[in-house]
Amino acid sequence: MQIIKLDATESTNTYLKELSAKKEVQDFTIITTKNQTSGRGQLNSKWESESGKNLVVSMLKNKISIPVDRLYLMNVCVSLSILNSLNQFNIPDLKVKWPNDILSGNFKIGGILIENIISGSKIKRSIIGFGLNVNQSKFKNAPNASSLKTIMGHSFNLDSVFYAIITNLHQELNRPILTFENELYKRYHSQLYKIGVKSNFIINKDEIIAGVIEGVTTNGKLKLKLENGSLQEFGLKEIQIQY
């Protein structure tokens, strides 16, 4: 494992991609920065992070060999690793909001962005990026955002949280995760935000529908039982869960 700490960069995922394009980068190489100036979330949303207050991390995982049609398993593993780590700090009511948000209660405290390099029908390697709001208190453009400090009422040592997450990620991703797929999804569904609860969703940009989350498929689609009793699957660009 190699850890590269930067004072500032536009994006840790981009930095790691560019680095791995220039030379051979060892497994579990990690990039972290105090200040990410152009952080990205899912679907190119902007990640708001105050310099020196939060964790912004990207990790390279080589030799994955997961079939493309099961690529969401990486999200499952990373999400569970982060939740396990935050449990060590007694963060309450932790959930995963599909497809890639980490919540405490109804507040977003973290997000995941995984970029996969595919060869043939399998994932060759993944760049696993995540941001975690740790000691930031105010968020200008993210009304549902919060932080560990705001939730718990005290500041956290960034290094302690960082190494807890990295340790859990290393342990989880070093296992033959395909072998444990059913177990991982069972754990993931037990922590899935609003599973089994009637909720509102946005489709087609502005249409609101009601339904109940039944789970997530192995290729990452959200399974929803609609009011008429039909079961439908939605991709991440097709539906948005309302808080």
C-alpha positions, -999 to +999 in steps of 0.1 A: +000+000+000+013+034-010-003+066+004+002+099-015-009+130+004-015+162-016-020+198-004-044+204-032-057+189-065-086+193-088-098+157-083-081+127-065-098+103-090-085+123-120-050+125-104-049+087-098-061+080-133-035+102-149-008+088-126-017+052-136-017+061-173+019+073-170+034+044-150+026+011-133+008+019-100+008-007-073-024-022-059-040-001-031-022+031-041-041+059-023-044+096-031-057+120-005-058+158-004-066+186+020-082+206-007-101+192-038-109+221-060-132+204-086-146+173-068-172+153-087-201+132-075-223+108-094-236+121-128-210+149-126-226+166-096-202+189-077-188+178-043-186+206-018-157+203+007-141+229+028-103+228+027-087+208+056-120+198+072-130+166+054-117+134+038-112+132+001-097+099-010-091+078-041-078+042-041-066+020-070-077-017-068-061-040-094-068-075-104-105-075-096-119-099-123-156-092-116-179-097-145-192-064-160-228-074-152-220-076-115-200-044-113-223-029-086-207-054-061-178-029-059-202-002-046-216-027-022-182-036-007-171+000-005-203+012+011-202-015+037-165-008+045-173+029+051-203+020+073-183-005+093-156+022+099-181+048+110-197+024+134-163+024+152-169+061+159-205+054+171-221+075+142-259+069+146-284+056+121-261+049+093-276+040+059-266+038+022-288+058-001-288+043-036-267+045-056-238+059-037-246+082-007-237+076+029-262+089+054-267+094+091-304+097+096-317+118+067-284+137+063-258+130+037-223+127+052-205+110+024-205+100-013-188+074-034-176+076-070-161+044-086-146+045-121-140+010-136-115+001-163-129-028-182-112-055-203-134-078-223-163-089-201-146-082-167-135-053-146-097-051-148-093-024-121-112+002-102-105+037-090-125+040-058-132+076-048-150+088-017-156+120+002-166+121+039-178+153+057-159+152+090-153+186+106-171+209+082-200+228+099-217+248+071-227+237+036-237+265+011-252+244-017-261+211-001-293+214+021-293+177+031-256+176+040-241+172+074-209+161+090-195+138+118-188+169+139-223+184+135-239+150+143-217+141+172-211+176+186-173+173+186-144+174+161-127+143+148-091+134+141-090+131+103-061+106+103-080+083+127-111+083+105-090+079+073-070+049+086-101+032+099-118+034+065-086+024+046-081-006+069-117-018+063-115-013+026-082-033+024-098-062+044-130-062+024-115-059-011-088-085-004-114-112+000-127-131-031-158-109-031-177-129-057-177-158-033-194-137-007-218-119-031-251-132-014-238-123+021-226-088+009-260-080-007-278-092+024-258-068+046-262-041+020-299-044+019-301-043+057-285-009+056-304+005+025-321+038+030-360+035+028-360-001+019-395-015+025-410+019+032-434+037+009-416+067-006-417+093-033-394+092-063-387+116-092-386+101-128-384+119-161-369+150-144-401+162-128-427+134-125-433+122-089-442+085-083-447+065-052-434+031-045-415+008-021-378-001-026-375-039-028-337-040-032-309-035-057-300-059-085-265-073-092-260-048-120-270-019-098-306-012-107-331-001-081-360-026-077-392-007-070-427-020-063-452+006-076-486+014-062-503-007-089-484-037-076-459-040-106-422-044-100-399-022-120-361-017-122-345+017-127-310+027-136-292+056-118-300+081-146-337+072-146-349+078-110-341+099-079-351+091-043-365+120-024-354+125+012 
